[in-house]
């Protein structure tokens, strides 16, 4: 239902509406693992940036381990291949970033 009123209280709020992006929280282990894979890929791509690849790799490894071992998240664990991919890309990004940083220094 559309209400044209400047008063925000006059609008109907539907309970079945999805939450806004700023109110969303990660709830499942699979979502955290997907984010860890994205950070791992970012760490490999941005190895040349001073420390960004290393930081993204550390975040990827930490997020993958957190998603795999924490009791705070709901849902089943992500597939082992996804977890291994997140940890592997994070470690590779750390190694390549540290190597590039050592070469530059």
C-alpha positions, -999 to +999 in steps of 0.1 A: +000+000+000+013+034-009+006+063+013+016+098+002+022+116+035+052+135+048+045+118+082+066+087+084+043+072+110+015+072+084+032+046+063+023+009+067+052-013+075+049-048+061+063-075+083+073-097+053+095-070+037+132-079+036+154-058+059+173-029+045+210-035+036+221-016+067+200-038+090+212-071+076+235-094+095+253-125+086+234-154+099+248-186+083+281-203+081+279-205+043+276-167+040+307-162+061+326-187+040+315-169+008+328-137+022+361-154+031+365-166-005+359-131-017+385-117+007+409-144-004+404-134-041+409-098-032+441-106-014+455-123-045+444-095-068+457-067-046+490-082-036+508-052-051+492-027-028+513-021+003+498-044+029+463-046+015+468-081+001+483-093+034+454-078+054+428-092+031+445-126+032+445-126+070+408-116+071+400-144+046+418-171+067+402-158+100+367-156+085+370-191+070+382-206+103+355-187+122+328-199+099+340-235+103+344-236+140+322-211+158+289-221+175+276-185+171+265-189+135+235-208+123+232-233+095+253-262+085+290-259+078+300-249+042+314-276+020+350-285+027+361-274-007+347-239-001+365-236+032+397-250+017+394-225-012+389-196+013+419-206+034+441-214+004+434-181-014+440-162+018+473-179+025+484-175-011+475-138-010+495-134+023+526-152+007+525-133-025+518-099-008+546-105+017+570-115-012+561-085-032+565-062-002+599-077+006+610-073-030+600-036-030+617-029+003 
